[in-house]
Amino acid sequence: MWWGPTTDFFLYLDRSAAQLRSVAGAWPRRRVREAARVARTQLSDMVREAGRDAKSRRRRLHVLLGSSLCRFLLLENTRRLKGDSEVLALAASLLKERLGLDPAEWTCSVDRDWDRTALVCAVRSALLDELRASALEADAELRSVRPWIGELLRARNGQASKVRMLGVIEPDAVSLLSDRSGSTQVQALPLNDGGDPFDALRYLAESAGAAVRSLSIVQFDPVAAQRGAVRVSGDFSDCAVPKPNSL
């Protein structure tokens, strides 16, 4: 084959822990293997060891960030903006105005619904530097860094509007996805140790004027596939498991 054998590493990362899956082999028989969830401080060691164990010479690292590591902005009426560079410039100025963040310490990416809205995700630049270093130690190409919640939307064909509003519980954050003028708005709230995710989700829903008890909820469950509940997927999209609403 022209490309040769490839191993893809998918890393789910939040503030305190990391979880790695490796996908290797030829289609349609690519195998997904899962490593144990480890403390964030062991990230480099885990990626380096996975790279050492990979049999293929070509290795790619795809990072899925927990919502606790992301800050989201929904920009509306972007018709006057000529391209993504102008959208990102506007987003940088709004990081300080809306979120009180120093734009020099954050890197923004944009998912734009042309001529209408732009969903901006901001990540600390220092985190991106850490991920580049980890990929380098594993002799891997850092292929992508994106919010895991985006994979959730893709798994649902991008249609959060089908349920109008969706609550998402991750290991150290909760998020509220809602339809706003045909676009998806993401409101995320990091959780402190011992924080009740349902209390935090209730706060977000009530702040948005939502009917709390009718809210659909999914929870990031990294062992759902191990229990045979769902088919395992390299990108962790299988980890979004419906939960009963106990709000």
Backbone hydrogen bonds in HBPLUS format (Angstrom, degrees):
<---DONOR---> <-ACCEPTOR-->    atom                        ^
c    i                          cat <-CA-CA->   ^        H-A-AA   ^      H-
h    n   atom  resd res      DA  || num        DHA   H-A  angle D-A-AA Bond
n    s   type  num  typ     dist DA aas  dist angle  dist       angle   num
A0007-THR N   A0058-ARG O   2.91 MM  51  6.35 160.7  1.95 159.4 165.1     1
A0060-ARG N   A0007-THR O   2.96 MM  53  6.42 155.9  2.02 156.0 162.0     2
A0008-ASP N   A0023-VAL O   2.89 MM  15  5.08 167.6  1.91 152.6 153.2     3
A0023-VAL N   A0008-ASP O   2.74 MM  15  5.08 153.6  1.81 149.7 158.6     4
A0009-PHE N   A0060-ARG O   2.69 MM  51  6.01 172.4  1.70 171.8 174.6     5
A0062-HIS N   A0009-PHE O   2.73 MM  53  6.02 165.5  1.75 168.4 173.6     6
A0010-PHE N   A0021-ARG O   2.73 MM  11  5.11 168.1  1.74 158.4 162.7     7
A0021-ARG N   A0010-PHE O   2.82 MM  11  5.11 152.1  1.90 148.0 157.0     8
A0011-LEU N   A0062-HIS O   2.85 MM  51  6.23 161.9  1.88 160.7 166.4     9
A0064-LEU N   A0011-LEU O   2.68 MM  53  5.86 175.4  1.68 162.6 163.6    10
A0012-TYR N   A0019-GLN O   2.81 MM   7  5.17 162.1  1.85 158.9 162.2    11
A0019-GLN N   A0012-TYR O   2.88 MM   7  5.17 151.6  1.96 151.0 158.1    12
A0013-LEU N   A0064-LEU O   2.97 MM  51  6.32 155.4  2.03 160.9 165.8    13
A0066-GLY N   A0013-LEU O   2.68 MM  53  5.76 158.7  1.72 166.7 160.2    14
A0014-ASP N   A0017-ALA O   3.07 MM   3  5.62 172.1  2.07 165.2 165.6    15
A0040-ARG N   A0016-SER O   2.72 MM  24  4.96 154.0  1.79 127.2 121.9    16
A0018-ALA N   A0038-VAL O   2.82 MM  20  5.43 153.8  1.89 154.6 160.8    17
A0038-VAL N   A0018-ALA O   2.87 MM  20  5.43 159.8  1.91 161.2 164.0    18
A0035-ALA N   A0020-LEU O   2.87 MM  15  5.38 177.5  1.87 163.3 162.9    19
A0022-SER N   A0033-ARG O   2.81 MM  11  5.22 156.6  1.86 148.6 156.5    20
A0033-ARG N   A0022-SER O   2.82 MM  11  5.22 163.2  1.85 154.6 160.5    21
A0024-ALA N   A0031-ARG O   3.05 MM   7  5.43 150.8  2.14 143.5 150.2    22
A0031-ARG N   A0024-ALA O   2.70 MM   7  5.43 154.8  1.76 164.5 167.0    23
A0029-ARG N   A0026-ALA O   2.80 MM   3  5.71 134.7  2.01 136.8 141.5    24
A0042-GLN N   A0039-ALA O   2.85 MM   3  5.49 159.6  1.89 121.2 128.0    25
A0043-LEU N   A0040-ARG O   3.09 MM   3  5.33 160.9  2.13 117.8 118.2    26
A0046-MET N   A0042-GLN O   2.97 MM   4  6.14 159.8  2.01 159.2 165.0    27
A0047-VAL N   A0043-LEU O   3.01 MM   4  6.27 169.0  2.03 162.5 164.5    28
A0048-ARG N   A0044-SER O   2.90 MM   4  5.98 162.6  1.93 150.8 156.3    29
A0049-GLU N   A0045-ASP O   2.95 MM   4  6.05 159.1  2.00 145.6 151.2    30
A0050-ALA N   A0046-MET O   2.96 MM   4  6.16 157.2  2.01 147.3 153.8    31
A0051-GLY N   A0047-VAL O   2.95 MM   4  6.17 155.2  2.02 148.0 154.6    32
A0052-ARG N   A0048-ARG O   3.02 MM   4  6.27 147.6  2.13 142.9 151.7    33
A0053-ASP N   A0049-GLU O   3.02 MM   4  6.29 144.6  2.14 144.8 153.9    34
A0054-ALA N   A0050-ALA O   3.09 MM   4  6.24 129.3  2.35 141.1 153.7    35
A0141-GLU N   A0059-ARG O   2.86 MM  82  6.21 166.5  1.87 146.1 146.1    36
A0061-LEU N   A0141-GLU O   2.71 MM  80  5.91 167.3  1.73 158.3 158.0    37
A0143-ARG N   A0061-LEU O   2.76 MM  82  5.52 139.4  1.93 138.7 152.2    38
A0063-VAL N   A0144-SER O   2.87 MM  81  6.03 172.4  1.88 145.1 147.7    39
A0146-ARG N   A0063-VAL O   3.02 MM  83  6.36 164.1  2.05 158.6 161.2    40
A0065-LEU N   A0146-ARG O   2.88 MM  81  6.06 160.8  1.92 141.3 147.8    41
A0148-TRP N   A0065-LEU O   2.84 MM  83  5.29 176.5  1.84 137.9 138.6    42
A0069-LEU N   A0066-GLY O   3.02 MM   3  5.79 162.9  2.05 122.9 127.8    43
A0070-CYS N   A0067-SER O   3.18 MM   3  5.07 163.0  2.21 102.9 108.0    44
A0071-ARG N   A0122-ALA O   3.02 MM  51  5.04 141.3  2.18 138.8 147.8    45
A0122-ALA N   A0071-ARG O   2.77 MM  51  5.04 163.3  1.79 151.9 157.7    46
A0073-LEU N   A0120-VAL O   2.93 MM  47  5.03 151.9  2.01 142.0 147.6    47
A0120-VAL N   A0073-LEU O   2.73 MM  47  5.03 173.7  1.73 164.1 164.4    48
A0075-LEU N   A0118-ALA O   2.79 MM  43  5.04 175.0  1.80 155.7 155.5    49
A0118-ALA N   A0075-LEU O   2.81 MM  43  5.04 143.3  1.94 142.5 150.5    50
A0077-ASN N   A0116-ARG O   2.82 MM  39  5.15 106.7  2.36 154.0 173.7    51
A0078-THR N   A0116-ARG O   3.11 MM  38  5.42 159.0  2.16 119.6 126.2    52
A0081-LEU N   A0078-THR O   2.99 MM   3  5.40 154.8  2.05 113.2 121.3    53
A0086-GLU N   A0083-GLY O   3.10 MM   3  5.58 127.9  2.39 108.6 120.1    54
A0087-VAL N   A0083-GLY O   3.19 MM   4  6.55 153.1  2.27 146.5 154.7    55
A0088-LEU N   A0084-ASP O   2.81 MM   4  6.03 162.0  1.84 155.9 159.7    56
A0089-ALA N   A0085-SER O   3.01 MM   4  6.17 147.6  2.12 137.1 146.1    57
A0090-LEU N   A0086-GLU O   3.02 MM   4  6.21 157.2  2.07 143.5 148.9    58
A0091-ALA N   A0087-VAL O   2.87 MM   4  6.14 156.3  1.93 147.1 154.6    59
A0092-ALA N   A0088-LEU O   2.91 MM   4  6.09 156.0  1.96 146.6 152.0    60
A0093-SER N   A0089-ALA O   3.26 MM   4  6.52 152.9  2.33 141.7 148.0    61
A0094-LEU N   A0090-LEU O   3.04 MM   4  6.32 144.3  2.17 145.5 155.9    62
A0094-LEU N   A0091-ALA O   3.10 MM   3  5.04 120.7  2.46  92.6 107.8    63
A0095-LEU N   A0091-ALA O   2.96 MM   4  6.19 129.2  2.22 146.5 159.6    64
A0098-ARG N   A0094-LEU O   2.77 MM   4  5.53 170.3  1.78 146.2 149.7    65
A0099-LEU N   A0095-LEU O   3.03 MM   4  5.22 137.6  2.22 118.2 131.0    66
A0101-LEU N   A0095-LEU O   3.10 MM   6  5.38 179.6  2.10 119.7 119.8    67
A0100-GLY N   A0096-LYS O   3.06 MM   4  4.17 135.9  2.26 105.5 112.4    68
A0105-GLU N   A0102-ASP O   2.93 MM   3  5.68 163.4  1.96 126.5 131.5    69
A0106-TRP N   A0103-PRO O   3.30 MM   3  5.28 165.4  2.32 104.5 108.9    70
A0125-SER N   A0105-GLU O   2.96 MM  20  5.69 163.7  1.99 128.8 134.1    71
A0107-THR N   A0123-VAL O   2.73 MM  16  5.35 166.1  1.75 157.8 161.4    72
A0123-VAL N   A0107-THR O   2.89 MM  16  5.35 161.3  1.92 147.8 152.5    73
A0109-SER N   A0121-CYS O   2.93 MM  12  5.43 149.5  2.02 147.0 156.7    74
A0121-CYS N   A0109-SER O   2.96 MM  12  5.43 160.8  2.00 148.9 155.3    75
A0111-ASP N   A0119-LEU O   2.90 MM   8  5.18 158.6  1.94 146.1 153.3    76
A0119-LEU N   A0111-ASP O   2.96 MM   8  5.18 169.5  1.97 146.8 143.5    77
A0113-ASP N   A0117-THR O   2.87 MM   4  5.26 150.9  1.96 142.6 152.0    78
A0116-ARG N   A0113-ASP O   2.93 MM   3  5.71 154.2  1.99 149.9 152.1    79
A0117-THR N   A0113-ASP O   3.19 MM   4  5.26 136.4  2.39 136.8 146.8    80
A0127-LEU N   A0124-ARG O   3.08 MM   3  5.38 131.0  2.33 103.4 115.6    81
A0128-LEU N   A0124-ARG O   3.37 MM   4  6.84 153.1  2.45 146.5 153.2    82
A0129-ASP N   A0125-SER O   3.05 MM   4  6.40 152.5  2.13 148.1 155.6    83
A0130-GLU N   A0126-ALA O   3.03 MM   4  6.30 150.0  2.12 140.8 148.8    84
A0131-LEU N   A0127-LEU O   2.96 MM   4  6.29 153.7  2.03 150.8 157.6    85
A0132-ARG N   A0128-LEU O   2.96 MM   4  6.21 154.5  2.03 148.1 154.9    86
A0133-ALA N   A0129-ASP O   3.05 MM   4  6.27 156.4  2.11 145.6 151.7    87
A0134-SER N   A0130-GLU O   3.01 MM   4  6.27 152.0  2.09 143.8 151.6    88
A0135-ALA N   A0131-LEU O   2.97 MM   4  6.18 159.7  2.01 149.1 154.0    89
A0136-LEU N   A0132-ARG O   2.99 MM   4  6.18 154.8  2.05 144.7 151.9    90
A0137-GLU N   A0133-ALA O   3.03 MM   4  6.29 153.1  2.10 146.1 152.5    91
A0138-ALA N   A0134-SER O   3.19 MM   4  6.46 138.4  2.37 139.8 150.4    92
A0138-ALA N   A0135-ALA O   3.13 MM   3  5.14 128.5  2.41  94.8 108.4    93
A0140-ALA N   A0135-ALA O   2.86 MM   5  4.99 171.9  1.86 150.4 150.3    94
A0139-ASP N   A0136-LEU O   3.03 MM   3  4.93 159.7  2.07 104.0 109.1    95
A0150-GLY N   A0147-PRO O   2.96 MM   3  5.46 147.6  2.07 109.7 118.9    96
A0151-GLU N   A0148-TRP O   2.81 MM   3  5.21 127.6  2.09 107.7 121.6    97
A0152-LEU N   A0148-TRP O   3.14 MM   4  6.62 149.2  2.24 148.2 157.5    98
A0153-LEU N   A0149-ILE O   3.07 MM   4  6.40 152.4  2.15 141.2 147.5    99
A0154-ARG N   A0150-GLY O   2.93 MM   4  6.22 156.1  1.99 144.7 151.4   100
A0155-ALA N   A0151-GLU O   2.83 MM   4  6.02 156.4  1.88 147.8 154.2   101
A0156-ARG N   A0152-LEU O   3.13 MM   4  6.38 132.9  2.37 136.7 148.7   102
A0156-ARG N   A0153-LEU O   3.06 MM   3  5.04 130.3  2.32  93.7 107.5   103
A0158-GLY N   A0153-LEU O   2.40 MM   5  4.46 156.2  1.46 149.8 143.5   104
A0157-ASN N   A0154-ARG O   2.85 MM   3  4.69 152.7  1.92 110.8 111.1   105
A0159-GLN N   A0156-ARG O   3.19 MM   3  5.87 168.5  2.20 116.6 120.2   106
A0162-LYS N   A0159-GLN O   3.10 MM   3  5.53 162.2  2.14 109.1 114.5   107
A0163-VAL N   A0160-ALA O   3.16 MM   3  5.90 149.9  2.26 116.6 122.6   108
A0165-MET N   A0163-VAL O   2.54 MM   2  5.35 145.9  1.65  97.0  92.8   109
A0179-ASP N   A0164-ARG O   3.04 MM  15  5.38 149.8  2.14 153.4 150.0   110
A0166-LEU N   A0177-LEU O   2.75 MM  11  5.03 154.1  1.82 147.5 154.4   111
A0177-LEU N   A0166-LEU O   2.80 MM  11  5.03 173.9  1.80 158.7 159.4   112
A0167-GLY N   A0216-SER O   2.79 MM  49  6.10 174.4  1.80 161.8 163.7   113
A0218-VAL N   A0167-GLY O   2.90 MM  51  6.36 154.9  1.97 159.3 165.6   114
A0168-VAL N   A0175-SER O   2.83 MM   7  5.03 162.5  1.87 151.9 153.0   115
A0175-SER N   A0168-VAL O   2.83 MM   7  5.03 152.2  1.91 145.5 152.4   116
A0169-ILE N   A0218-VAL O   2.93 MM  49  6.36 155.2  2.00 149.8 158.0   117
A0220-PHE N   A0169-ILE O   2.74 MM  51  6.11 164.4  1.76 172.5 177.5   118
A0170-GLU N   A0173-ALA O   2.82 MM   3  5.17 168.9  1.84 167.1 165.7   119
A0191-LEU N   A0172-ASP O   2.82 MM  19  4.96 167.6  1.83 125.6 123.3   120
A0174-VAL N   A0189-LEU O   3.04 MM  15  5.41 156.7  2.10 138.1 144.4   121
A0189-LEU N   A0174-VAL O   2.80 MM  15  5.41 158.6  1.84 165.9 169.7   122
A0176-LEU N   A0187-GLN O   2.78 MM  11  5.16 151.2  1.86 144.0 154.0   123
A0187-GLN N   A0176-LEU O   3.03 MM  11  5.16 158.3  2.08 140.5 147.5   124
A0178-SER N   A0185-GLN O   3.00 MM   7  5.27 157.4  2.05 146.3 153.3   125
A0185-GLN N   A0178-SER O   2.80 MM   7  5.27 169.3  1.81 159.2 162.8   126
A0180-ARG N   A0183-SER O   2.68 MM   3  5.17 163.6  1.71 157.0 162.6   127
A0183-SER N   A0180-ARG O   3.04 MM   3  5.17 161.0  2.07 108.4 114.5   128
A0195-GLY N   A0192-ASN O   2.85 MM   3  5.28 158.6  1.89 140.9 140.1   129
A0200-ALA N   A0196-ASP O   3.15 MM   4  6.47 160.3  2.19 152.8 158.1   130
A0201-LEU N   A0197-PRO O   2.85 MM   4  6.01 154.1  1.92 143.8 151.3   131
A0202-ARG N   A0198-PHE O   2.85 MM   4  5.95 152.8  1.93 141.3 148.8   132
A0203-TYR N   A0199-ASP O   3.01 MM   4  6.26 152.3  2.09 143.2 150.3   133
A0204-LEU N   A0200-ALA O   3.10 MM   4  6.43 160.2  2.14 147.8 152.0   134
A0205-ALA N   A0201-LEU O   2.92 MM   4  6.12 165.0  1.95 151.6 156.0   135
A0206-GLU N   A0202-ARG O   2.86 MM   4  5.97 166.4  1.88 152.6 156.5   136
A0207-SER N   A0203-TYR O   2.93 MM   4  6.02 155.1  1.99 146.5 153.8   137
A0208-ALA N   A0204-LEU O   3.05 MM   4  6.25 136.4  2.24 139.1 150.3   138
A0208-ALA N   A0205-ALA O   3.13 MM   3  5.10 127.7  2.41  93.1 106.8   139
A0210-ALA N   A0205-ALA O   2.88 MM   5  5.16 168.8  1.89 154.6 150.8   140
A0209-GLY N   A0206-GLU O   3.03 MM   3  4.94 157.3  2.09 100.4 107.1   141
A0214-SER N   A0211-ALA O   3.09 MM   3  5.69 152.4  2.17 117.3 125.5   142
A0215-LEU N   A0212-VAL O   3.16 MM   3  5.41 165.7  2.18 114.7 117.0   143
A0243-LYS N   A0217-ILE O   2.91 MM  26  5.48 164.9  1.93 142.0 140.7   144
A0219-GLN N   A0241-VAL O   2.84 MM  22  5.28 158.2  1.89 139.3 144.0   145
A0241-VAL N   A0219-GLN O   2.97 MM  22  5.28 175.1  1.97 144.2 142.6   146
A0221-ASP N   A0239-CYS O   2.68 MM  18  4.82 158.3  1.73 136.3 143.7   147
A0224-ALA N   A0221-ASP O   3.30 MM   3  5.67 170.4  2.31 119.3 119.5   148
A0227-ARG N   A0223-VAL O   3.14 MM   4  6.42 140.1  2.31 145.6 155.1   149
A0227-ARG N   A0224-ALA O   3.20 MM   3  5.29 130.7  2.45  95.9 108.4   150
A0229-ALA N   A0224-ALA O   3.06 MM   5  5.46 146.8  2.18 164.7 154.4   151
A0228-GLY N   A0225-ALA O   2.91 MM   3  4.96 153.7  1.98 102.5 110.8   152
A0236-PHE N   A0233-SER O   3.20 MM   3  5.62 164.5  2.23 120.8 120.9   153
A0239-CYS N   A0236-PHE O   3.04 MM   3  5.42 162.7  2.07 111.5 117.0   154
